[in-house]
């Protein structure tokens, strides 16, 4: 399918109320996560589009599928077409009589660019409506009824204008609005280390944004990095990257040259490398959700290498690692959370968001070592329960806390 096929919805139309209900990111991601084949659904939806029968919701699903099967450019092109027609979408709700109505302010980004709130509310009985704010396109009227709103758009170069518009709207919004967008800029890696510098119980590597040209000059001249504020060894990644994309460790100027030969990006984040290996020389990295200032364990990844995220840690095939993760989750409140309670309190106060996640570890000195804070980190219950039986109860605990926070804010 080529972008441009989704024109006026001649036969599709919208349901009563004017809001389509796509299959959605959560359900489509689950199919892909389980190894399912999305191509039959892709063909079915493209046939509807070709016949002029596709709804805007069908188009949004096509955008998600294109990204999940590895064509993000096509997915974003389809999304742009869809959002030119319609900006409001309902997510499937588990209850015919929702106990709460939530409006999410989103931006026209890829599937990882907005908070994946569908995963958090999928079985909650809470009605989720997403409003995509697109600069140059007036807000639809009337706006959907809701009890509370939350900003799910992230701050990127592509979404900055949309986020500014959301920020202006949120200042005088008639309902409570969670996750003030003016705070998102502090989550950039170079700003986060300044925000958290000196916080009790927290370690965070010095991180600076550097241009490709500056790095090339350092490599060619053999100069040290004192002027930038870090020293070898250091880690490097392209600005805007996540999930380990483009992440590497550099030990000298020759490594800079080698790295730049393989990377086309114009800007990078460089951070002081901190060896966080435990006494057994294994690296343990945690994802923690902060909900209304309270920490919740999302996962624990264990690996022989420092460059670790959950999918490359072989947790699925290592029963010993899973047993340790299960124990980490069971004892989290009385163990990890209590051990770092001062750090979590400082972190929540300085970041200031109602909901966000961190990827972190522990230093050998017992501090909470923070790698990243983000409000778009995925928190899901897609792992197979026969392999990870300890995860569904923990995920339900997180989802219930998130729902309780929304209910509480709606009453305020």
Wavefront OBJ file of the C-alpha trace (Angstrom):
o trace
v 0.000 0.000 0.000
v 1.207 3.490 -0.805
v 0.391 6.578 1.225
v -2.392 8.461 -0.504
v -4.823 5.553 -0.695
v -6.764 6.779 2.333
v -8.879 9.504 0.857
v -12.394 10.531 1.855
v -14.161 7.710 3.704
v -16.883 7.283 1.125
v -18.501 4.247 2.671
v -16.736 3.879 5.994
v -18.093 6.827 7.916
v -17.819 7.241 11.661
v -19.847 5.585 14.388
v -22.406 7.545 16.403
v -20.586 10.263 18.331
v -18.124 10.731 15.489
v -15.204 8.786 17.001
v -13.743 5.667 15.408
v -12.458 2.840 17.600
v -9.294 1.334 16.111
v -8.031 -2.084 17.131
v -5.278 -0.075 18.764
v -1.589 -0.213 19.581
v -1.976 -2.527 22.578
v -3.775 -5.344 20.759
v -1.730 -5.039 17.554
v 1.521 -4.987 19.520
v 0.449 -8.108 21.412
v -0.083 -9.952 18.107
v 3.381 -8.920 16.927
v 4.962 -9.675 20.319
v 3.545 -13.206 20.221
v 4.968 -13.766 16.736
v 1.609 -13.481 15.004
v 1.265 -12.594 11.331
v -0.136 -9.093 10.819
v -0.046 -9.297 7.030
v -3.560 -10.814 6.602
v -5.025 -7.937 8.607
v -2.894 -5.497 6.611
v -4.300 -6.883 3.356
v -7.862 -6.796 4.676
v -7.581 -3.147 5.711
v -5.826 -2.051 2.527
v -8.593 -3.685 0.488
v -11.124 -1.609 2.445
v -9.054 1.509 1.795
v -8.820 0.760 -1.925
v -12.589 0.308 -2.059
v -13.127 3.618 -0.268
v -14.649 1.847 2.736
v -11.889 2.329 5.318
v -12.626 4.426 8.375
v -10.089 6.724 9.976
v -9.735 4.060 12.671
v -8.799 1.507 10.018
v -6.218 3.965 8.744
v -4.719 4.417 12.188
v -4.434 0.637 12.506
v -2.704 0.499 9.114
v -0.233 3.092 10.361
v 0.543 1.002 13.452
v 0.866 -2.245 11.480
v 3.248 -0.645 8.978
v 5.498 0.411 11.848
v 5.301 -2.970 13.583
v 6.324 -4.817 10.405
v 9.274 -2.512 9.830
v 8.159 0.362 7.583
v 8.005 3.405 9.876
v 8.103 5.962 7.055
v 5.007 4.478 5.427
v 3.312 4.223 8.805
v 3.883 7.893 9.562
v 2.737 8.913 6.071
v -0.527 6.985 6.549
v -0.948 8.515 9.993
v -0.563 12.033 8.552
v -3.320 11.297 6.043
v -5.601 9.922 8.745
v -5.086 12.837 11.138
v -5.895 15.303 8.367
v -9.388 13.724 8.391
v -9.948 12.955 12.059
v -8.082 13.692 15.293
v -10.180 11.945 17.961
v -10.254 8.169 18.538
v -11.756 5.900 21.164
v -9.794 2.952 22.494
v -11.602 -0.351 23.112
v -13.050 -0.275 26.630
v -13.572 -3.328 28.828
v -16.810 -1.929 30.271
v -20.030 -0.774 28.622
v -20.460 1.644 31.544
v -16.982 3.141 32.139
v -16.128 4.183 35.673
v -14.029 7.105 34.389
v -13.486 8.982 31.125
v -9.919 9.956 30.249
v -8.794 12.247 27.442
v -5.183 11.832 26.258
v -3.424 14.680 24.422
v -1.181 13.046 21.814
v 1.086 14.226 18.990
v 1.575 12.829 15.500
v 4.580 10.667 16.370
v 5.655 7.088 15.801
v 4.270 4.309 17.993
v 6.941 4.931 20.638
v 6.515 8.710 20.745
v 3.424 8.986 22.952
v 2.932 7.409 26.368
v 1.607 3.892 25.637
v -1.400 4.537 27.853
v -3.528 1.875 26.125
v -1.426 -0.806 27.836
v -2.045 0.789 31.233
v -5.815 1.039 30.817
v -6.580 -1.935 28.570
v -8.679 -3.930 31.079
v -9.452 -1.158 33.553
v -13.048 -0.359 32.646
v -11.878 3.218 32.061
v -12.832 4.895 28.797
v -9.829 6.288 26.924
v -10.217 8.849 24.167
v -7.139 10.162 22.373
v -7.011 13.627 20.852
v -4.162 14.150 18.391
v -3.138 17.804 18.396
v -1.847 18.671 14.933
v -0.558 22.219 14.329
v -2.548 23.923 11.610
v -5.629 21.743 12.119
v -8.326 23.229 14.391
v -9.470 21.157 17.337
v -12.666 19.218 16.560
v -15.811 20.562 18.172
v -17.354 19.577 20.407
v -14.514 17.873 22.225
v -15.286 14.491 23.804
v -16.706 14.456 27.310
v -14.135 13.431 29.921
v -13.440 13.571 33.653
v -9.661 13.981 33.561
v -6.970 14.575 30.922
v -3.359 13.513 30.595
v -0.614 14.664 28.242
v 0.946 11.668 26.493
v 2.889 13.472 23.744
v 6.652 13.587 24.196
v 8.970 16.480 23.417
v 10.826 15.922 20.169
v 11.800 18.154 17.284
v 8.784 16.790 15.391
v 6.297 17.380 18.208
v 7.532 20.663 19.687
v 4.838 22.838 18.066
v 2.112 20.388 19.048
v 3.393 20.262 22.620
v 3.441 24.063 22.843
v -0.177 24.086 21.721
v -1.068 21.392 24.247
v 0.668 23.414 26.956
v -1.381 26.504 26.128
v -4.584 24.465 26.179
v -3.723 22.757 29.467
v -3.281 26.051 31.322
v -7.021 26.778 31.210
v -8.457 23.319 30.641
v -11.816 22.767 32.411
v -10.746 19.369 33.781
v -7.648 18.281 35.728
v -4.653 17.676 33.444
v -1.865 15.258 34.438
v 1.761 15.388 33.304
v 2.327 19.081 32.668
v 4.080 19.288 29.273
v 6.364 22.109 30.380
v 8.280 19.570 32.480
v 9.071 17.170 29.624
v 12.140 19.098 28.480
v 13.873 18.139 31.736
v 13.821 14.484 30.663
v 16.391 15.063 27.908
v 19.512 13.192 28.946
v 21.766 16.232 29.240
v 19.166 18.186 31.229
v 18.233 15.272 33.458
v 21.735 14.912 34.859
v 21.714 18.615 35.769
v 18.241 18.352 37.295
v 19.261 15.439 39.523
v 22.820 16.539 40.313
v 23.410 16.458 44.058
v 20.179 14.607 44.859
v 20.585 12.463 47.950
v 21.047 8.777 47.140
v 21.143 9.302 43.369
v 24.021 8.760 40.963
v 23.637 9.924 37.379
v 26.434 10.099 34.816
v 27.471 13.488 33.460
v 25.847 13.712 30.030
v 26.429 16.271 27.292
v 25.019 16.859 23.824
v 27.775 17.152 21.221
v 27.778 17.685 17.482
v 29.301 15.332 14.984
v 31.808 18.016 14.070
v 32.972 18.469 17.653
v 33.502 14.722 18.032
v 35.414 14.573 14.732
v 37.695 17.383 15.878
v 38.447 15.567 19.123
v 39.217 12.343 17.262
v 41.475 14.047 14.727
v 43.389 16.178 17.217
v 43.667 13.595 19.966
v 42.460 16.225 22.414
v 40.997 15.226 25.732
v 37.358 15.678 26.615
v 37.853 18.003 29.567
v 36.205 20.887 27.751
v 33.054 18.835 27.290
v 32.903 17.612 30.859
v 33.390 13.862 30.474
v 36.380 11.595 30.015
v 37.094 8.158 28.603
v 35.594 5.642 28.940
v 32.274 7.063 27.843
v 29.018 5.897 26.312
v 27.532 7.445 23.213
v 24.176 7.338 21.458
v 22.399 9.445 18.821
v 20.149 12.201 20.155
v 16.561 10.942 20.146
v 17.440 7.239 20.211
v 16.005 4.698 22.646
v 16.159 0.972 23.445
v 19.910 0.808 22.902
v 19.771 2.035 19.292
v 23.225 3.328 18.385
v 24.495 2.892 21.935
v 28.203 2.106 22.288
v 31.135 2.446 24.674
v 34.202 4.414 23.583
v 37.591 4.064 25.254
v 39.736 6.396 23.145
v 39.826 8.739 20.131
v 40.199 5.839 17.694
v 36.883 4.509 18.959
v 35.265 7.870 18.144
v 36.493 7.625 14.549
v 35.248 4.073 14.222
v 31.863 4.952 15.708
v 31.277 7.945 13.437
v 32.046 5.873 10.367
v 28.989 3.745 11.115
v 26.607 6.489 12.308
v 25.131 9.247 10.122
v 23.413 11.294 12.846
v 24.357 14.977 13.377
v 24.185 15.034 17.193
v 24.959 12.639 20.011
v 24.710 12.308 23.769
v 27.932 11.284 25.472
v 27.906 10.134 29.082
v 30.548 9.168 31.574
v 30.649 5.377 31.700
v 29.931 3.942 35.149
v 30.731 0.293 35.752
v 27.634 -0.984 37.530
v 28.492 -4.695 37.509
v 27.569 -6.499 40.720
v 30.013 -8.596 42.736
v 29.201 -11.614 40.546
v 30.146 -9.481 37.478
v 26.598 -9.586 36.170
v 24.826 -6.371 35.248
v 21.339 -5.768 36.629
v 19.148 -3.087 35.131
v 15.668 -2.179 36.337
v 12.657 -0.377 34.924
v 10.633 1.387 37.582
v 7.305 3.169 37.096
v 6.719 6.244 39.255
v 2.990 6.713 39.789
v 1.905 9.636 41.960
v 5.426 9.677 43.495
v 5.335 5.963 44.375
v 7.748 3.486 42.712
v 6.622 0.187 41.170
v 8.823 -2.571 39.732
v 8.248 -3.095 35.997
v 11.071 -5.487 35.165
v 14.601 -6.551 36.017
v 17.066 -7.508 33.280
v 20.219 -9.496 34.079
v 23.096 -9.833 31.639
v 26.795 -10.509 31.274
v 27.157 -7.306 29.231
v 26.724 -3.682 30.291
v 24.637 -2.759 27.229
v 21.464 -4.339 28.437
v 17.743 -4.035 27.877
v 15.074 -6.589 28.581
v 14.872 -8.234 25.176
v 18.614 -8.948 24.901
v 18.970 -10.291 28.446
v 17.668 -13.791 27.602
v 15.225 -13.673 30.500
v 12.799 -15.917 28.633
v 15.269 -18.794 28.344
v 17.016 -18.528 31.730
v 14.981 -19.869 34.653
v 17.571 -18.663 37.154
v 17.301 -15.075 35.963
v 13.521 -15.254 36.044
v 13.579 -16.590 39.601
v 15.698 -13.610 40.636
v 13.352 -11.193 38.865
v 10.364 -12.803 40.585
v 12.013 -12.383 43.978
v 12.894 -8.768 43.132
v 9.230 -8.047 42.394
v 7.897 -9.884 45.446
v 10.237 -8.060 47.797
v 10.300 -4.718 46.005
v 8.327 -2.631 48.494
v 10.263 -3.811 51.543
v 13.579 -4.152 49.693
v 14.544 -2.014 46.700
v 11.920 0.694 47.253
v 12.737 1.005 50.950
v 16.466 0.966 50.332
v 16.126 3.874 47.911
v 13.147 5.662 49.459
v 15.033 8.971 49.873
v 16.285 8.798 46.290
v 12.790 8.086 44.954
v 11.363 10.994 46.947
v 14.026 13.369 45.561
v 13.537 12.016 42.048
v 9.759 12.468 42.122
v 9.988 15.973 43.544
v 12.565 17.173 41.022
v 10.974 15.595 37.935
v 7.503 16.726 39.010
v 5.464 14.487 36.705
v 2.458 12.477 37.817
v 3.602 9.444 35.842
v 6.952 8.464 34.344
v 9.390 5.569 34.213
v 13.096 5.263 34.865
v 15.714 2.779 33.730
v 18.213 2.379 36.531
v 20.705 0.198 38.401
v 22.575 0.300 41.700
v 26.129 1.492 42.137
v 28.600 -0.479 44.222
v 28.224 2.271 46.829
v 24.507 1.568 47.068
v 23.190 4.601 45.198
v 20.330 4.558 42.701
v 22.079 4.859 39.326
v 19.724 6.511 36.837
v 20.239 6.066 33.106
v 17.027 7.536 31.760
v 13.696 9.026 32.812
v 10.834 9.071 30.363
v 7.044 9.203 30.342
v 6.844 7.072 27.167
v 8.578 3.941 28.457
v 6.433 0.899 27.764
v 4.833 -0.916 30.700
v 2.928 -3.962 29.488
v 1.503 -7.355 30.374
v 2.387 -9.131 27.123
v 4.886 -11.656 28.499
v 3.533 -15.240 28.421
v 2.206 -16.121 31.890
v 3.317 -19.742 31.631
v 6.940 -18.533 31.478
v 6.538 -15.406 33.646
v 3.771 -16.368 36.138
v 4.904 -13.670 38.563
v 4.373 -10.814 36.112
v 0.564 -10.554 35.704
v -0.004 -9.842 39.437
v 2.726 -7.195 39.381
v 1.407 -5.574 36.219
v -2.102 -5.536 37.664
v -0.707 -3.760 40.712
v 0.799 -1.089 38.435
v -2.325 -0.732 36.318
v -4.540 -0.447 39.400
v -2.278 2.268 40.849
v -2.381 4.195 37.579
v -6.177 3.966 37.456
v -6.437 5.010 41.114
v -4.301 8.073 40.409
v -6.601 9.100 37.547
v -9.678 8.573 39.714
v -8.155 10.635 42.498
v -7.218 13.509 40.180
v -10.695 13.509 38.649
v -12.143 14.142 42.110
v -9.796 17.020 42.902
l 1 2 3 4 5 6 7 8 9 10 11 12 13 14 15 16 17 18 19 20 21 22 23 24 25 26 27 28 29 30 31 32 33 34 35 36 37 38 39 40 41 42 43 44 45 46 47 48 49 50 51 52 53 54 55 56 57 58 59 60 61 62 63 64 65 66 67 68 69 70 71 72 73 74 75 76 77 78 79 80 81 82 83 84 85 86 87 88 89 90 91 92 93 94 95 96 97 98 99 100 101 102 103 104 105 106 107 108 109 110 111 112 113 114 115 116 117 118 119 120 121 122 123 124 125 126 127 128 129 130 131 132 133 134 135 136 137 138 139 140 141 142 143 144 145 146 147 148 149 150 151 152 153 154 155 156 157 158 159 160 161 162 163 164 165 166 167 168 169 170 171 172 173 174 175 176 177 178 179 180 181 182 183 184 185 186 187 188 189 190 191 192 193 194 195 196 197 198 199 200 201 202 203 204 205 206 207 208 209 210 211 212 213 214 215 216 217 218 219 220 221 222 223 224 225 226 227 228 229 230 231 232 233 234 235 236 237 238 239 240 241 242 243 244 245 246 247 248 249 250 251 252 253 254 255 256 257 258 259 260 261 262 263 264 265 266 267 268 269 270 271 272 273 274 275 276 277 278 279 280 281 282 283 284 285 286 287 288 289 290 291 292 293 294 295 296 297 298 299 300 301 302 303 304 305 306 307 308 309 310 311 312 313 314 315 316 317 318 319 320 321 322 323 324 325 326 327 328 329 330 331 332 333 334 335 336 337 338 339 340 341 342 343 344 345 346 347 348 349 350 351 352 353 354 355 356 357 358 359 360 361 362 363 364 365 366 367 368 369 370 371 372 373 374 375 376 377 378 379 380 381 382 383 384 385 386 387 388 389 390 391 392 393 394 395 396 397 398 399 400 401 402 403 404 405 406 407 408 409 410 411 412
